Amino acid sequence: MRDSAPYRLTERRQAILRQASAALRGRMVTLWRMASGFAVAEVASQPTVPRDLIDFDVAAALRMWGRAVAEGSLWVVCRLDPGRWHVAPVRSDVPAPSPSGVERRSPERLTLELAGLLLGALERVWAVADQATVYLCAALAVVDTSLERVRKARGLTTASRAHLLADLAVIAEAIEGALEA
């Protein structure tokens, strides 16, 4: 049986945050979600998070910086020095190049931008994979039920054939749903 999807998603996110943390010379990197006007820390690059890193008001900082704060949006956050934070959105679209054509973002900022971009791209892949798994598990359950009916059937009566055909239709729909997901 599969591990629960939320637990696996947290593990996947944490692995990416650990890589970003390594690129930032061991600094803590956290993933925050906007909920009801507040930011909630969801996962961090390290298992234990110092209290001062959770006390940072991500939502207020984003509003102060003039950033749009959408409900449910995800943000990658890292404190480089006391009072100096970098925050990057989790998104699937590549950020626009600087207007002057000269890159002005620091390597640390670019690292967080890339982590946010990677998380954004993979969020869609993981959601599709999890949805496909749901469809395929449903199809497998119907196959098991159909096999049990075949084992118990004494000859194939009209009713038995109708049940098997209905089960096969459900299996076909589940597999099509997995392929479309």
GUBA-618489 format. One record per residue: residue number from 1; x, y, z of N, C-alpha, C, CB in turn. Coordinates in nm, 4 decimals, padded with zeros to 6 digits. Glycine has a CB too. Example, Ala and Ser with C-alpha at 12.3 -4.5 7.8 and 13.67 -1.06 7.14 Angstrom:
REM GUBA-618489
<1,<01.3190,-00.5690,00.7800>,<01.2300,-00.4500,00.7800>,<01.3200,-00.3300,00.7800>,<01.1308,-00.4473,00.9046>>
<2,<01.2850,-00.2250,00.7080>,<01.3670,-00.1060,00.7140>,<01.2900,00.0030,00.7870>,<01.4084,-00.0598,00.5725>>
REM end
This chain:
REM GUBA-618489
<1,<00.0837,-00.1181,00.0000>,<00.0000,00.0000,00.0000>,<00.0883,00.1245,00.0000>,<-00.0953,-00.0003,00.1215>>
<2,<00.0461,00.2258,-00.0713>,<00.1209,00.3510,-00.0801>,<00.1172,00.4272,00.0512>,<00.0659,00.4379,-00.1921>>
<3,<00.2241,00.5024,00.0762>,<00.2205,00.5971,00.1868>,<00.1171,00.7027,00.1536>,<00.3607,00.6611,00.2130>>
<4,<00.0704,00.7735,00.2562>,<-00.0285,00.8777,00.2286>,<00.0333,00.9865,00.1421>,<-00.0830,00.9378,00.3599>>
<5,<-00.0464,01.0401,00.0508>,<00.0032,01.1403,-00.0442>,<00.0559,01.2657,00.0245>,<-00.1067,01.1785,-00.1408>>
<6,<-00.0136,01.3201,00.1281>,<00.0416,01.4415,00.1916>,<00.1794,01.4188,00.2535>,<-00.0539,01.4918,00.2989>>
<7,<00.2004,01.3016,00.3139>,<00.3300,01.2727,00.3755>,<00.4381,01.2665,00.2681>,<00.3249,01.1397,00.4550>>
<8,<00.4077,01.1987,00.1583>,<00.5057,01.1881,00.0504>,<00.5329,01.3241,-00.0111>,<00.4574,01.0905,-00.0570>>
<9,<00.4304,01.4073,-00.0250>,<00.4479,01.5411,-00.0808>,<00.5404,01.6228,00.0088>,<00.3115,01.6122,-00.0972>>
<10,<00.5224,01.6130,00.1388>,<00.6093,01.6832,00.2329>,<00.7535,01.6357,00.2192>,<00.5602,01.6628,00.3768>>
<11,<00.7719,01.5047,00.2062>,<00.9078,01.4517,00.1873>,<00.9702,01.5043,00.0584>,<00.9056,01.2977,00.1853>>
<12,<00.8919,01.5088,-00.0475>,<00.9427,01.5572,-00.1765>,<00.9832,01.7037,-00.1664>,<00.8367,01.5390,-00.2871>>
<13,<00.8967,01.7825,-00.1052>,<00.9272,01.9250,-00.0890>,<01.0511,01.9440,-00.0029>,<00.8076,01.9993,-00.0269>>
<14,<01.0595,01.8682,00.1049>,<01.1730,01.8831,00.1957>,<01.3040,01.8471,00.1263>,<01.1537,01.7960,00.3200>>
<15,<01.3023,01.7476,00.0384>,<01.4240,01.7107,-00.0346>,<01.4722,01.8276,-00.1207>,<01.3989,01.5859,-00.1229>>
<16,<01.3813,01.8965,-00.1856>,<01.4197,02.0122,-00.2682>,<01.4710,02.1250,-00.1796>,<01.2996,02.0616,-00.3537>>
<17,<01.4049,02.1481,-00.0663>,<01.4497,02.2536,00.0250>,<01.5875,02.2210,00.0829>,<01.3478,02.2729,00.1386>>
<18,<01.6148,02.0933,00.1093>,<01.7484,02.0547,00.1585>,<01.8553,02.0859,00.0546>,<01.7520,01.9043,00.1941>>
<19,<01.8252,02.0623,-00.0733>,<01.9204,02.0927,-00.1786>,<01.9453,02.2434,-00.1880>,<01.8702,02.0385,-00.3127>>
<20,<01.8378,02.3211,-00.1770>,<01.8525,02.4669,-00.1789>,<01.9348,02.5123,-00.0589>,<01.7139,02.5365,-00.1787>>
<21,<01.9098,02.4517,00.0566>,<01.9850,02.4850,00.1767>,<02.1338,02.4549,00.1581>,<01.9298,02.4079,00.2971>>
<22,<02.1647,02.3419,00.0962>,<02.3049,02.3073,00.0709>,<02.3691,02.4102,-00.0218>,<02.3160,02.1659,00.0097>>
<23,<02.2951,02.4537,-00.1234>,<02.3486,02.5554,-00.2153>,<02.3675,02.6895,-00.1457>,<02.2557,02.5724,-00.3358>>
<24,<02.2912,02.7123,-00.0392>,<02.3017,02.8375,00.0374>,<02.3894,02.8187,00.1614>,<02.1613,02.8873,00.0790>>
<25,<02.4821,02.7257,00.1530>,<02.5793,02.6996,00.2593>,<02.5142,02.6662,00.3937>,<02.6694,02.8193,00.2758>>
<26,<02.4118,02.5826,00.3896>,<02.3504,02.5315,00.5116>,<02.2459,02.6199,00.5755>,<02.4539,02.5061,00.6092>>
<27,<02.2148,02.7325,00.5147>,<02.1108,02.8189,00.5727>,<01.9751,02.7506,00.5625>,<02.1072,02.9569,00.5016>>
<28,<01.8920,02.7738,00.6629>,<01.7583,02.7153,00.6665>,<01.6723,02.7733,00.5545>,<01.6920,02.7399,00.8037>>
<29,<01.6039,02.6866,00.4805>,<01.5107,02.7270,00.3757>,<01.3748,02.6690,00.4135>,<01.5579,02.6777,00.2321>>
<30,<01.2719,02.7533,00.4097>,<01.1371,02.7083,00.4477>,<01.0381,02.7358,00.3359>,<01.0909,02.7775,00.5773>>
<31,<00.9316,02.6576,00.3355>,<00.8220,02.6745,00.2402>,<00.7005,02.7228,00.3189>,<00.7910,02.5403,00.1623>>
<32,<00.6449,02.8347,00.2755>,<00.5310,02.8963,00.3436>,<00.4107,02.8990,00.2516>,<00.5654,03.0386,00.3906>>
<33,<00.2903,02.8831,00.3081>,<00.1648,02.8934,00.2335>,<00.0830,03.0083,00.2914>,<00.0844,02.7593,00.2390>>
<34,<00.0253,03.0888,00.2020>,<-00.0620,03.1987,00.2447>,<-00.2007,03.1426,00.2737>,<-00.0692,03.3113,00.1360>>
<35,<-00.2520,03.1720,00.3922>,<-00.3840,03.1235,00.4330>,<-00.4519,03.2300,00.5186>,<-00.3729,02.9885,00.5109>>
<36,<-00.5656,03.2780,00.4724>,<-00.6446,03.3779,00.5448>,<-00.5636,03.5020,00.5800>,<-00.7015,03.3170,00.6712>>
<37,<-00.4787,03.5461,00.4881>,<-00.3997,03.6662,00.5093>,<-00.2734,03.6461,00.5900>,<-00.4821,03.7669,00.5753>>
<38,<-00.2497,03.5250,00.6352>,<-00.1296,03.4941,00.7127>,<-00.0456,03.3929,00.6370>,<-00.1662,03.4404,00.8533>>
<39,<00.0827,03.3872,00.6707>,<00.1715,03.2874,00.6132>,<00.1943,03.1780,00.7165>,<00.3063,03.3510,00.5682>>
<40,<00.1836,03.0533,00.6707>,<00.2011,02.9379,00.7587>,<00.3169,02.8548,00.7048>,<00.0696,02.8524,00.7684>>
<41,<00.4141,02.8275,00.7911>,<00.5282,02.7452,00.7495>,<00.4807,02.6013,00.7314>,<00.6449,02.7528,00.8542>>
<42,<00.5070,02.5447,00.6133>,<00.4629,02.4082,00.5855>,<00.5737,02.3060,00.6040>,<00.4093,02.3991,00.4453>>
<43,<00.6922,02.3374,00.5551>,<00.8029,02.2425,00.5639>,<00.9338,02.3211,00.5587>,<00.7960,02.1361,00.4487>>
<44,<01.0363,02.2636,00.6193>,<01.1670,02.3297,00.6237>,<01.2742,02.2328,00.5773>,<01.1987,02.3815,00.7663>>
<45,<01.3879,02.2882,00.5426>,<01.4993,02.2068,00.4947>,<01.5594,02.1214,00.6057>,<01.6066,02.2956,00.4346>>
<46,<01.5392,02.1609,00.7300>,<01.5928,02.0868,00.8437>,<01.4777,02.0414,00.9324>,<01.6936,02.1732,00.9241>>
<47,<01.4942,01.9283,01.0019>,<01.3842,01.8759,01.0834>,<01.3448,01.9666,01.2004>,<01.4218,01.7409,01.1366>>
<48,<01.4418,02.0320,01.2619>,<01.4091,02.1233,01.3713>,<01.4319,02.2659,01.3243>,<01.4940,02.0924,01.4981>>
<49,<01.3313,02.3476,01.3454>,<01.3362,02.4857,01.2975>,<01.3485,02.5796,01.4169>,<01.2099,02.5203,01.2129>>
<50,<01.4534,02.6639,01.4198>,<01.4654,02.7617,01.5288>,<01.3451,02.8557,01.5310>,<01.5958,02.8431,01.5143>>
<51,<01.3024,02.8924,01.6511>,<01.1838,02.9756,01.6695>,<01.1931,03.1095,01.5943>,<01.1622,03.0014,01.8179>>
<52,<01.3116,03.1703,01.5898>,<01.3245,03.3009,01.5251>,<01.2993,03.2936,01.3742>,<01.4632,03.3582,01.5514>>
<53,<01.3122,03.1747,01.3150>,<01.2843,03.1612,01.1722>,<01.1348,03.1459,01.1449>,<01.3599,03.0418,01.1152>>
<54,<01.0610,03.0999,01.2426>,<00.9161,03.0859,01.2268>,<00.8455,03.2163,01.2636>,<00.8629,02.9698,01.3139>>
<55,<00.9069,03.2970,01.3467>,<00.8446,03.4226,01.3892>,<00.8440,03.5300,01.2800>,<00.9161,03.4757,01.5109>>
<56,<00.9156,03.5096,01.1712>,<00.9185,03.6060,01.0623>,<00.7804,03.6146,00.9990>,<01.0248,03.5675,00.9570>>
<57,<00.7288,03.7350,00.9830>,<00.5957,03.7560,00.9246>,<00.6094,03.7708,00.7733>,<00.5262,03.8820,00.9865>>
<58,<00.6034,03.6579,00.7050>,<00.6216,03.6547,00.5601>,<00.5142,03.7381,00.4909>,<00.6184,03.5098,00.5084>>
<59,<00.3891,03.7241,00.5338>,<00.2783,03.7961,00.4696>,<00.2980,03.9472,00.4796>,<00.1440,03.7561,00.5335>>
<60,<00.3348,03.9956,00.5968>,<00.3554,04.1402,00.6143>,<00.4733,04.1889,00.5301>,<00.3793,04.1739,00.7633>>
<61,<00.5802,04.1099,00.5250>,<00.6962,04.1493,00.4449>,<00.6588,04.1570,00.2971>,<00.8127,04.0501,00.4654>>
<62,<00.5828,04.0610,00.2491>,<00.5425,04.0629,00.1083>,<00.4553,04.1846,00.0774>,<00.4673,03.9339,00.0725>>
<63,<00.3621,04.2146,00.1667>,<00.2769,04.3331,00.1457>,<00.3615,04.4605,00.1492>,<00.1647,04.3401,00.2535>>
<64,<00.4575,04.4676,00.2417>,<00.5436,04.5846,00.2524>,<00.6269,04.6028,00.1243>,<00.6360,04.5718,00.3753>>
<65,<00.6672,04.4918,00.0633>,<00.7467,04.4968,-00.0587>,<00.6595,04.5172,-00.1829>,<00.8283,04.3692,-00.0730>>
<66,<00.5278,04.5262,-00.1639>,<00.4375,04.5498,-00.2767>,<00.4064,04.4258,-00.3589>,<00.4958,04.6530,-00.3659>>
<67,<00.4278,04.3083,-00.3029>,<00.4001,04.1834,-00.3748>,<00.2544,04.1433,-00.3558>,<00.4937,04.0700,-00.3263>>
<68,<00.1949,04.0891,-00.4600>,<00.0590,04.0361,-00.4517>,<00.0622,03.9076,-00.3695>,<-00.0008,04.0102,-00.5942>>
<69,<-00.0280,03.8991,-00.2731>,<-00.0310,03.7838,-00.1836>,<-00.1627,03.7102,-00.2069>,<-00.0155,03.8274,-00.0329>>
<70,<-00.1601,03.6096,-00.2922>,<-00.2808,03.5332,-00.3238>,<-00.3022,03.4216,-00.2215>,<-00.2717,03.4743,-00.4660>>
<71,<-00.4280,03.3977,-00.1904>,<-00.4648,03.2891,-00.0991>,<-00.4136,03.1558,-00.1546>,<-00.6193,03.2841,-00.0781>>
<72,<-00.3451,03.0786,-00.0709>,<-00.2944,02.9484,-00.1116>,<-00.1604,02.9517,-00.1829>,<-00.3928,02.8833,-00.1989>>
<73,<-00.1083,03.0716,-00.2101>,<00.0206,03.0783,-00.2799>,<00.1321,03.0270,-00.1890>,<00.0507,03.2235,-00.3258>>
<74,<00.2365,02.9731,-00.2513>,<00.3505,02.9178,-00.1783>,<00.4720,03.0064,-00.1998>,<00.3802,02.7726,-00.2232>>
<75,<00.5560,03.0168,-00.0943>,<00.6743,03.1022,-00.0993>,<00.7919,03.0298,-00.0363>,<00.6486,03.2366,-00.0277>>
<76,<00.9074,03.0403,-00.0993>,<01.0324,02.9849,-00.0460>,<01.1047,03.0994,00.0242>,<01.1225,02.9202,-00.1604>>
<77,<01.1461,03.0755,00.1492>,<01.2014,03.1822,00.2324>,<01.3336,03.1372,00.2937>,<01.1014,03.2227,00.3433>>
<78,<01.4306,03.2293,00.2977>,<01.5593,03.2030,00.3603>,<01.6104,03.3311,00.4249>,<01.6614,03.1485,00.2571>>
<79,<01.6571,03.3190,00.5486>,<01.7199,03.4337,00.6150>,<01.8705,03.4220,00.5946>,<01.6834,03.4394,00.7685>>
<80,<01.9273,03.5228,00.5273>,<02.0711,03.5200,00.5017>,<02.1497,03.5731,00.6200>,<02.1043,03.6004,00.3775>>
<81,<02.1008,03.6812,00.6785>,<02.1615,03.7430,00.7961>,<02.0462,03.7913,00.8830>,<02.2600,03.8618,00.7573>>
<82,<02.0717,03.8242,01.0084>,<01.9638,03.8819,01.0892>,<01.9078,04.0067,01.0207>,<02.0147,03.9167,01.2319>>
<83,<01.7791,04.0061,00.9972>,<01.7144,04.1208,00.9336>,<01.7226,04.1215,00.7815>,<01.7746,04.2461,00.9855>>
<84,<01.7896,04.0242,00.7214>,<01.8016,04.0190,00.5747>,<01.7443,03.8866,00.5247>,<01.9509,04.0351,00.5294>>
<85,<01.6268,03.8966,00.4644>,<01.5542,03.7793,00.4171>,<01.5431,03.7808,00.2652>,<01.4148,03.7730,00.4806>>
<86,<01.5379,03.6620,00.2073>,<01.5060,03.6470,00.0656>,<01.3791,03.5633,00.0573>,<01.6249,03.5806,-00.0148>>
<87,<01.2856,03.6070,-00.0262>,<01.1587,03.5386,-00.0436>,<01.1346,03.5244,-00.1940>,<01.0412,03.6162,00.0268>>
<88,<01.1001,03.4034,-00.2373>,<01.0730,03.3792,-00.3802>,<00.9428,03.3011,-00.3924>,<01.1913,03.3013,-00.4488>>
<89,<00.8613,03.3341,-00.4925>,<00.7352,03.2610,-00.5101>,<00.7584,03.1221,-00.5683>,<00.6404,03.3397,-00.6007>>
<90,<00.6695,03.0293,-00.5329>,<00.6660,02.9000,-00.5991>,<00.5771,02.9195,-00.7206>,<00.6130,02.7841,-00.5036>>
<91,<00.6323,02.8953,-00.8384>,<00.5566,02.9182,-00.9609>,<00.6072,02.8259,-01.0701>,<00.5666,03.0653,-01.0055>>
<92,<00.5282,02.8142,-01.1751>,<00.5676,02.7268,-01.2850>,<00.6158,02.8056,-01.4067>,<00.4516,02.6375,-01.3243>>
<93,<00.6001,02.9383,-01.4032>,<00.6474,03.0191,-01.5153>,<00.7844,03.0791,-01.4823>,<00.5455,03.1311,-01.5488>>
<94,<00.8681,03.0866,-01.5812>,<01.0041,03.1389,-01.5634>,<00.9965,03.2898,-01.5418>,<01.0945,03.1049,-01.6870>>
<95,<01.0702,03.3434,-01.4438>,<01.0684,03.4879,-01.4223>,<01.1243,03.5628,-01.5430>,<01.1482,03.5238,-01.2971>>
<96,<01.0727,03.6799,-01.5652>,<01.1198,03.7622,-01.6777>,<01.2631,03.8075,-01.6514>,<01.0267,03.8855,-01.6996>>
<97,<01.3405,03.8232,-01.7574>,<01.4776,03.8744,-01.7388>,<01.4732,04.0204,-01.6934>,<01.5602,03.8613,-01.8706>>
<98,<01.5819,04.0648,-01.6371>,<01.5863,04.2036,-01.5922>,<01.5724,04.2964,-01.7129>,<01.7182,04.2328,-01.5151>>
<99,<01.5066,04.4112,-01.6952>,<01.4836,04.5026,-01.8082>,<01.6120,04.5496,-01.8754>,<01.4061,04.6227,-01.7614>>
<100,<01.7172,04.5669,-01.7983>,<01.8427,04.6163,-01.8565>,<01.9224,04.5054,-01.9238>,<01.9279,04.6820,-01.7490>>
<101,<01.8838,04.3795,-01.9019>,<01.9573,04.2675,-01.9599>,<02.0756,04.2241,-01.8757>,<02.0047,04.3035,-02.0969>>
<102,<02.1047,04.2993,-01.7706>,<02.2146,04.2666,-01.6806>,<02.1549,04.2075,-01.5535>,<02.3025,04.3926,-01.6490>>
<103,<02.1976,04.0876,-01.5174>,<02.1440,04.0209,-01.3990>,<02.1902,04.0925,-01.2729>,<02.1870,03.8732,-01.3956>>
<104,<02.0926,04.1375,-01.1934>,<02.1252,04.2098,-01.0705>,<02.0952,04.1275,-00.9461>,<02.0487,04.3404,-01.0650>>
<105,<02.0245,04.0159,-00.9622>,<01.9900,03.9346,-00.8451>,<02.1139,03.8619,-00.7939>,<01.8781,03.8330,-00.8796>>
<106,<02.1226,03.8498,-00.6635>,<02.2364,03.7824,-00.6011>,<02.2280,03.6314,-00.6274>,<02.2403,03.8114,-00.4481>>
<107,<02.3399,03.5611,-00.6119>,<02.3362,03.4151,-00.6277>,<02.2376,03.3497,-00.5306>,<02.4762,03.3564,-00.6067>>
<108,<02.2281,03.4052,-00.4085>,<02.1337,03.3508,-00.3109>,<01.9897,03.3667,-00.3595>,<02.1515,03.4198,-00.1748>>
<109,<01.9596,03.4858,-00.4127>,<01.8248,03.5117,-00.4643>,<01.7939,03.4179,-00.5816>,<01.8111,03.6600,-00.5087>>
<110,<01.8898,03.4004,-00.6706>,<01.8704,03.3105,-00.7844>,<01.8488,03.1665,-00.7388>,<01.9905,03.3179,-00.8786>>
<111,<01.9192,03.1264,-00.6344>,<01.9022,02.9912,-00.5800>,<01.7587,02.9723,-00.5316>,<02.0023,02.9654,-00.4641>>
<112,<01.7064,03.0720,-00.4583>,<01.5675,03.0616,-00.4115>,<01.4693,03.0662,-00.5273>,<01.5359,03.1736,-00.3127>>
<113,<01.4958,03.1496,-00.6269>,<01.4089,03.1557,-00.7458>,<01.4041,03.0187,-00.8142>,<01.4596,03.2645,-00.8459>>
<114,<01.5200,02.9551,-00.8276>,<01.5242,02.8234,-00.8904>,<01.4521,02.7180,-00.8067>,<01.6683,02.7813,-00.9136>>
<115,<01.4681,02.7249,-00.6742>,<01.3960,02.6307,-00.5876>,<01.2454,02.6504,-00.6029>,<01.4380,02.6489,-00.4391>>
<116,<01.2004,02.7757,-00.6064>,<01.0581,02.8036,-00.6253>,<01.0082,02.7565,-00.7605>,<01.0315,02.9517,-00.6101>>
<117,<01.0889,02.7738,-00.8631>,<01.0526,02.7288,-00.9970>,<01.0455,02.5762,-01.0029>,<01.1534,02.7815,-01.1002>>
<118,<01.1420,02.5102,-00.9409>,<01.1425,02.3641,-00.9379>,<01.0216,02.3106,-00.8621>,<01.2717,02.3123,-00.8743>>
<119,<00.9939,02.3682,-00.7453>,<00.8763,02.3252,-00.6690>,<00.7476,02.3477,-00.7492>,<00.8690,02.4008,-00.5345>>
<120,<00.7372,02.4618,-00.8162>,<00.6174,02.4918,-00.8945>,<00.5972,02.3943,-01.0088>,<00.6249,02.6321,-00.9488>>
<121,<00.7041,02.3617,-01.0790>,<00.6934,02.2669,-01.1902>,<00.6595,02.1274,-01.1402>,<00.8237,02.2635,-01.2703>>
<122,<00.7224,02.0874,-01.0320>,<00.6991,01.9534,-00.9805>,<00.5649,01.9389,-00.9105>,<00.8088,01.9161,-00.8862>>
<123,<00.5109,02.0471,-00.8549>,<00.3787,02.0403,-00.7912>,<00.2757,01.9876,-00.8909>,<00.3358,02.1799,-00.7375>>
<124,<00.2819,02.0379,-01.0134>,<00.1865,01.9922,-01.1162>,<00.2105,01.8461,-01.1501>,<00.1978,02.0785,-01.2439>>
<125,<00.3365,01.8066,-01.1648>,<00.3675,01.6675,-01.1970>,<00.3200,01.5759,-01.0856>,<00.5182,01.6492,-01.2205>>
<126,<00.3470,01.6145,-00.9595>,<00.3065,01.5309,-00.8465>,<00.1554,01.5199,-00.8369>,<00.3626,01.5867,-00.7166>>
<127,<00.0846,01.6284,-00.8620>,<-00.0616,01.6247,-00.8558>,<-00.1167,01.5299,-00.9614>,<-00.1206,01.7659,-00.8748>>
<128,<-00.0613,01.5355,-01.0806>,<-00.1059,01.4465,-01.1883>,<-00.0733,01.3019,-01.1541>,<-00.0403,01.4858,-01.3225>>
<129,<00.0458,01.2779,-01.1040>,<00.0856,01.1413,-01.0689>,<-00.0029,01.0860,-00.9581>,<00.2330,01.1374,-01.0255>>
<130,<-00.0337,01.1674,-00.8583>,<-00.1211,01.1223,-00.7503>,<-00.2613,01.0952,-00.8021>,<-00.1255,01.2260,-00.6379>>
<131,<-00.3121,01.1786,-00.8928>,<-00.4450,01.1565,-00.9492>,<-00.4461,01.0289,-01.0320>,<-00.4886,01.2768,-01.0352>>
<132,<-00.3414,01.0065,-01.1109>,<-00.3328,00.8844,-01.1904>,<-00.3300,00.7616,-01.0998>,<-00.2081,00.8872,-01.2805>>
<133,<-00.2608,00.7716,-00.9878>,<-00.2549,00.6607,-00.8933>,<-00.3940,00.6284,-00.8390>,<-00.1590,00.6936,-00.7779>>
<134,<-00.4728,00.7313,-00.8104>,<-00.6090,00.7098,-00.7606>,<-00.6902,00.6318,-00.8639>,<-00.6780,00.8454,-00.7280>>
<135,<-00.6835,00.6742,-00.9903>,<-00.7588,00.6048,-01.0957>,<-00.7122,00.4606,-01.1106>,<-00.7444,00.6784,-01.2296>>
<136,<-00.5819,00.4394,-01.1113>,<-00.5300,00.3045,-01.1301>,<-00.5604,00.2142,-01.0109>,<-00.3804,00.3094,-01.1540>>
<137,<-00.5606,00.2684,-00.8905>,<-00.5978,00.1892,-00.7727>,<-00.7452,00.1494,-00.7796>,<-00.5697,00.2685,-00.6426>>
<138,<-00.8286,00.2414,-00.8273>,<-00.9709,00.2088,-00.8445>,<-00.9869,00.0988,-00.9481>,<-01.0518,00.3340,-00.8864>>
<139,<-00.9128,00.1080,-01.0575>,<-00.9197,00.0040,-01.1612>,<-00.8742,-00.1305,-01.1051>,<-00.8328,00.0429,-01.2835>>
<140,<-00.7693,-00.1308,-01.0259>,<-00.7195,-00.2543,-00.9667>,<-00.8234,-00.3162,-00.8739>,<-00.5897,-00.2282,-00.8905>>
<141,<-00.8926,-00.2335,-00.7970>,<-00.9964,-00.2851,-00.7074>,<-01.1085,-00.3508,-00.7869>,<-01.0530,-00.1722,-00.6194>>
<142,<-01.1468,-00.2912,-00.8985>,<-01.2530,-00.3494,-00.9821>,<-01.2047,-00.4793,-01.0462>,<-01.2979,-00.2491,-01.0916>>
<143,<-01.0778,-00.4835,-01.0884>,<-01.0228,-00.6078,-01.1448>,<-01.0286,-00.7181,-01.0405>,<-00.8767,-00.5873,-01.1936>>
<144,<-00.9899,-00.6895,-00.9162>,<-00.9951,-00.7889,-00.8088>,<-01.1374,-00.8400,-00.7884>,<-00.9414,-00.7292,-00.6779>>
<145,<-01.2341,-00.7493,-00.7885>,<-01.3743,-00.7875,-00.7711>,<-01.4211,-00.8745,-00.8873>,<-01.4634,-00.6625,-00.7589>>
<146,<-01.3823,-00.8363,-01.0080>,<-01.4213,-00.9137,-01.1274>,<-01.3615,-01.0534,-01.1239>,<-01.3768,-00.8413,-01.2559>>
<147,<-01.2337,-01.0628,-01.0864>,<-01.1710,-01.1950,-01.0769>,<-01.2418,-01.2827,-00.9746>,<-01.0232,-01.1815,-01.0403>>
<148,<-01.2809,-01.2247,-00.8647>,<-01.3524,-01.3009,-00.7621>,<-01.4860,-01.3511,-00.8163>,<-01.3748,-01.2147,-00.6363>>
<149,<-01.5547,-01.2678,-00.8918>,<-01.6823,-01.3101,-00.9525>,<-01.6607,-01.4248,-01.0507>,<-01.7502,-01.1915,-01.0245>>
<150,<-01.5536,-01.4171,-01.1296>,<-01.5254,-01.5231,-01.2266>,<-01.4953,-01.6537,-01.1531>,<-01.4064,-01.4837,-01.3185>>
<151,<-01.4192,-01.6462,-01.0452>,<-01.3850,-01.7667,-00.9689>,<-01.5096,-01.8325,-00.9101>,<-01.2862,-01.7324,-00.8566>>
<152,<-01.6039,-01.7523,-00.8643>,<-01.7238,-01.8053,-00.7985>,<-01.8323,-01.8455,-00.8981>,<-01.7794,-01.7026,-00.7018>>
<153,<-01.8250,-01.7951,-01.0193>,<-01.9309,-01.8214,-01.1178>,<-01.9288,-01.9678,-01.1611>,<-01.9149,-01.7293,-01.2409>>
<154,<-02.0461,-02.0264,-01.1735>,<-02.0604,-02.1630,-01.2249>,<-02.1149,-02.1491,-01.3664>,<-02.1558,-02.2527,-01.1330>>
<155,<-02.0212,-02.1418,-01.4578>,<-02.0611,-02.1158,-01.5949>,<-02.0879,-01.9665,-01.6102>,<-02.1863,-02.1996,-01.6338>>
<156,<-02.0963,-01.9213,-01.7285>,<-02.1200,-01.7794,-01.7507>,<-02.2652,-01.7592,-01.7904>,<-02.0247,-01.7229,-01.8591>>
<157,<-02.3435,-01.7251,-01.6926>,<-02.4833,-01.6942,-01.7195>,<-02.4907,-01.5549,-01.7799>,<-02.5697,-01.7039,-01.5900>>
<158,<-02.6061,-01.5204,-01.8268>,<-02.6258,-01.3875,-01.8829>,<-02.5989,-01.2810,-01.7772>,<-02.7681,-01.3728,-01.9387>>
<159,<-02.6428,-01.3032,-01.6568>,<-02.6214,-01.2064,-01.5481>,<-02.4720,-01.1936,-01.5158>,<-02.7000,-01.2489,-01.4211>>
<160,<-02.4005,-01.3070,-01.5141>,<-02.2563,-01.3030,-01.4863>,<-02.1829,-01.2258,-01.5943>,<-02.1989,-01.4452,-01.4752>>
<161,<-02.2187,-01.2508,-01.7201>,<-02.1563,-01.1776,-01.8302>,<-02.1837,-01.0281,-01.8203>,<-02.2063,-01.2308,-01.9641>>
<162,<-02.3054,-00.9915,-01.7844>,<-02.3417,-00.8497,-01.7712>,<-02.2581,-00.7837,-01.6615>,<-02.4932,-00.8345,-01.7399>>
<163,<-02.2409,-00.8531,-01.5483>,<-02.1580,-00.7989,-01.4394>,<-02.0139,-00.7812,-01.4855>,<-02.1630,-00.8914,-01.3156>>
<164,<-01.9601,-00.8796,-01.5538>,<-01.8212,-00.8709,-01.5992>,<-01.8029,-00.7575,-01.7008>,<-01.7770,-01.0047,-01.6609>>
<165,<-01.8965,-00.7435,-01.7927>,<-01.8871,-00.6353,-01.8899>,<-01.8960,-00.4990,-01.8217>,<-01.9972,-00.6489,-01.9951>>
<166,<-01.9839,-00.4872,-01.7233>,<-01.9948,-00.3608,-01.6495>,<-01.8647,-00.3319,-01.5748>,<-02.1139,-00.3652,-01.5503>>
<167,<-01.8055,-00.4348,-01.5140>,<-01.6781,-00.4166,-01.4437>,<-01.5679,-00.3743,-01.5402>,<-01.6378,-00.5460,-01.3712>>
<168,<-01.5639,-00.4365,-01.6569>,<-01.4621,-00.4007,-01.7560>,<-01.4802,-00.2575,-01.8044>,<-01.4670,-00.4970,-01.8748>>
<169,<-01.6041,-00.2113,-01.8163>,<-01.6286,-00.0722,-01.8558>,<-01.5749,00.0234,-01.7491>,<-01.7800,-00.0477,-01.8787>>
<170,<-01.5949,-00.0106,-01.6212>,<-01.5439,00.0735,-01.5120>,<-01.3910,00.0754,-01.5152>,<-01.5947,00.0218,-01.3739>>
<171,<-01.3304,-00.0410,-01.5399>,<-01.1845,-00.0487,-01.5482>,<-01.1334,00.0382,-01.6623>,<-01.1385,-00.1946,-01.5673>>
<172,<-01.1987,00.0291,-01.7775>,<-01.1568,00.1083,-01.8931>,<-01.1664,00.2580,-01.8621>,<-01.2430,00.0736,-02.0165>>
<173,<-01.2746,00.2992,-01.7952>,<-01.2899,00.4411,-01.7597>,<-01.1810,00.4849,-01.6630>,<-01.4284,00.4667,-01.6978>>
<174,<-01.1491,00.3989,-01.5661>,<-01.0456,00.4342,-01.4683>,<-00.9096,00.4478,-01.5365>,<-01.0385,00.3282,-01.3561>>
<175,<-00.8785,00.3581,-01.6275>,<-00.7497,00.3664,-01.6976>,<-00.7464,00.4894,-01.7880>,<-00.7243,00.2382,-01.7807>>
<176,<-00.8569,00.5204,-01.8562>,<-00.8615,00.6408,-01.9377>,<-00.8437,00.7657,-01.8521>,<-00.9932,00.6478,-02.0144>>
<177,<-00.9081,00.7653,-01.7340>,<-00.8913,00.8797,-01.6429>,<-00.7468,00.8961,-01.6003>,<-00.9794,00.8632,-01.5194>>
<178,<-00.6767,00.7833,-01.5764>,<-00.5355,00.7906,-01.5372>,<-00.4510,00.8440,-01.6513>,<-00.4840,00.6527,-01.4936>>
<179,<-00.4828,00.8033,-01.7740>,<-00.4056,00.8494,-01.8880>,<-00.4297,00.9968,-01.9164>,<-00.4391,00.7671,-02.0101>>
<180,<-00.5491,01.0465,-01.8873>,<-00.5806,01.1877,-01.9116>,<-00.5300,01.2781,-01.8009>,<-00.7297,01.2058,-01.9271>>
<181,<-00.5057,01.2208,-01.6823>,<-00.4637,01.3016,-01.5664>,<-00.3267,01.3597,-01.5851>,<-00.4659,01.2189,-01.4403>>
REM end
